[in-house]
């Protein structure tokens, strides 16, 4: 497939000022020659143009002009894919971009698969697998912290650490295999202790990386937080306050929200998907019953529950029921309407076992403290810049767990004096698992799984 020249629209579909169609491959310049008519006295065909130059002209197809464009010529190896690349900037809009893409496909290019440009960058040695995944993280980043973490990985900070770990394990494996080749020479006790110490150091480093997995996943995919409570407790008002704009309809009429509403907000650098839900009560009609059913389903999926209570009213029987029902969830009890005379008294056992935030959605008081409480549930302490350099994802986590288990087996085999062949077998498993992270040990299925999650033009 690397012999093909691929093409795709690299900008989001829809109306806009500009769209970019990207080509990559050995025939990218010849395809461009067939599709592009340069305009101007000093104009050149793409195949005759110097690298990293921009040219004005028109894309043509079947003898007719398709669009007025700017065409960039980027010659290998100084490109994202390390192949010849052509990027055509045309007018935005669905039709103009599609017609330009159709023209280059008609002249010999193939439509790219999702993530195929980045996959070629990996296969051609431009990026390792961690850096390739960082490209997707960069595109999907929803907060500045997530963007910083993605940029750190793209710069190779995590890759450097993983490669160092793998190099140390390979050196240890070479040492063990050398003794297998000379079975008459036992490993000296001091040498064995050095090998065990080196492996133990690798274990400690794996543990350090594994501790970043939860934070890494939080930055990448965010946290789901369900806002629940009785009708008119202020759920929709709280959602609007946390988002900073009116997203949900607010009314004094009980049961205004019938369906769930989802919106993402940046809470102290963490992307939080807030879900406004139907008020919890005994439903009066079929539509409200469905809304409450969806509320319960959403709470089951949520990683955090914000349980809104009306501080201007005594604790109702329904409040007590739902406090008990959701006791097993991570939650924050939010006392709303604190600008009114206080009448709410929470049972001591409830108040003692749950963080409590007091807010007024009418005035905005207490919202900053609530944001601090939300962050504190998932991320203790300050989010420091150096922490963002090694935020592993779930794939890295799985590989490191396998590498860790195999390394522990190696240490046990060396300490118990077991045959070195067993130690070497587990050590190879560990080396291969660590190599999976940066792509030094890969399968086609693994690559397809990773790059299929990318957008089409990346």
C-alpha angles and dihedrals in degrees: 000000000000087000090065123089109229132202137186143155104268098192128070116278117250140063117328144131096264141013129195126215113196127204126188132178145069092294097044093109095046091049088050090051090057094044103039131066111195117221124210139051096272095038121130138197112261091248090057097044123103117250121274095021131132124224135192122221146100134287111231132195127181091353097305132103114254102181145336107254149167114233124202120205115207116176126204136294096022094067139093092259096032086238130101106286132194122189119193117199110201136163115296125250135087098271101045094049092044093051092050090049090048089053095055092043090052090053098056110289124120125223108259121240119235109290094001095132091055091042089057090049087056096044091048093051097251092119135012120230095266091052091047090054088049089062089062091044089052092053094047097042112130100181136039091248091055089048092050092049091050092049091050090054092045089053088057101250094135093038091057091055094046092048091050090052092049093047091053091049092048090052090052091048090051090052093051093046091049089060090047088057089054104041094171091068115072120207108264113243093243091049091050090051090051091052091048090048091051091049091047089052088053090051091052090051091050089051090051091054094043090056089063094056098090094046091046092053091047091055093046103044103014131221126288113225120185117207108211138168144111119311113283094016089122104263097141091042090054091049091052091048094049092048094045093231140063107274103145127050112252119204139156087231110103115241097026092143108065100161134037119269120202128198133158123230133182106242110185090323095314119110107232121189104211116202117199108206139194115275114269112241141105100301119236101202141021095261093052090046089056090048091053091047089055090048091057091047090050092049089052090056097041122102091205134029122206102199109199118209126184105240091194092064133057117258107279127216090248090054090054091048094053094041087059095041095057098037092119095060128088101255148163120213108223117201103204130190094039088155087075127070108288118246102151117108117181121208111259093240091054094044091049097050102044135055109248126207123189116209143161112214088190094061103019093239115152097016095115091052089050090053090051090051092051092051091045092058092063107020122038117203131356122333101235127198094239090056090062093060094076110032104149123203130222093272091053089046093055093048093048092049090054091046091049094051092049092047091052088053090052092051090049092050092051094047093047093047094241121163113292091230089069092049091049092049093055091042091056089051090053093047092050092048092052090045090056090066096063095029100255087122111038144149128208090244091055092051092046090051093051100043096041087072092063125093118261100258098044 
